[in-house]
Amino acid sequence: MTGLSDTIAAIATAPGSAGVGIVRVSGPEALRVADAVLRGRQTPSQVGGGRFLYGQFLGADAELIDEGLCLVFRSPHSYTGEHVAELQSHGSPAVLARLLARVLELGARAARPGEFTLRAYLAGRLDLTQAEAVLNLVQAQTEAGRKQAALGLSGALSARIERVSLDVTRTLAAVQAMLDYPEEGVPDEQREVPLGRAADELAALLATARAGQLSTRGARLALLGRPNAGKSSLLNALLGYERSIVTPTPGTTRDYLEAHLELAGVPVTLLDTAGLRETTDETEAAGVRHSRSLGQNADLVLLLEDGALPREPLELPGDVPTILIQTKTDLGSVWHDPQAIGVSALTGDGLSDLRGAVRAALLGDVARSEAWLTTERQADAARRALAHIEAARKLPDDLASLELEDALVALAELTGRDVSEDVIDAVFRNFCVGK
């Protein structure tokens, strides 16, 4: 991680035209650079942090780029912990590009993806779970995703991990203190009780991992079934508009169709697939193979069976979570399965029950948990920490000490207190430039 003492700059607002755009500058020379760009009654270096200055943004030959505001932050009271100047102009792409070019001419370097947040992490203003929450907050597509990201940014997840670390640290201290007196041993209230509490907390956190990742990256739901089972009709009913063409002719869907919506608080991609049946038509057969592949790689399968016809159950390979749906209930049901959810795409009956089942399948029992693990990196570190704690509970004091030390290493990696440069690079390369 070189160049972290440079002054960096980037456009901090989304691409496209807007009323306001921001060029963010951070580093030891940020205020000097802002002084050279802004012409007003005062210069940024003359005022304290938290001040807005109005003026003109000028090019090299006093060329007027735009008029706007400069918001000044002074180290260490800024997002990055460094001096920061935010140049706020009109949000024209041309204006922002010219303003950024001028800032770079004055000695700033173009920021790398996530470099502002990386500096906040290195300055100790955020731990690694909070930094990942920043990315989740930027990318949040639903209220549930926003809420979880905000909780992560607030430190709620870090606080849960810190409680586990404290229990493990105190137990390790007690175990090591008793190594000189092995005949006495460590009392349960100093070993088994805190380790049990730590294990329970990590297990509870790990139970949120799938829901956390789905709320961040979204879920893929495959609608599978025989031709004319009602897949396209259900897709349209869930969307609330006609996205897929519905005809009484079986086998008309040869490829799959994607549609995006929020379902159960999770950003969802619905996949309307070709009907599953034996066929000699090469094009349709290719579509059937593709449908099965999509089902095997989905986060959840909605398996549709026509409730108005005699039942011909489908066998699906793999272990993808599946919800069985009995369709066309408005036409009457000729079979009954207590595991199936009855739905009529025509009348809307059963759609609420289906949404509830999808929520349960995607989020499980953790929907109301305070803070979730939202990345595979976090889940992996938590799994390793739990494995070491469970191993320590079964071992004598001298061997348990080694397992507890390894548990603390995994917990420190989770929050980023002790993590490799490769892991840090992997986290921050997913950020956009400007954040």
Beta strands, then each sheet from edge to edge (+ up, - down):
strand 1: 8-11
strand 2: 18-26
strand 3: 38-40
strand 4: 51-58
strand 5: 64-73
strand 6: 84-91
strand 7: 109-110
strand 8: 219-225
strand 9: 257-263
strand 10: 266-272
strand 11: 300-306
strand 12: 322-327
strand 13: 341-342
sheet 1: 3+ 4- 5+ 6- 2+ 1- 7-
sheet 2: 9+ 10- 8- 11- 12- 13-
end
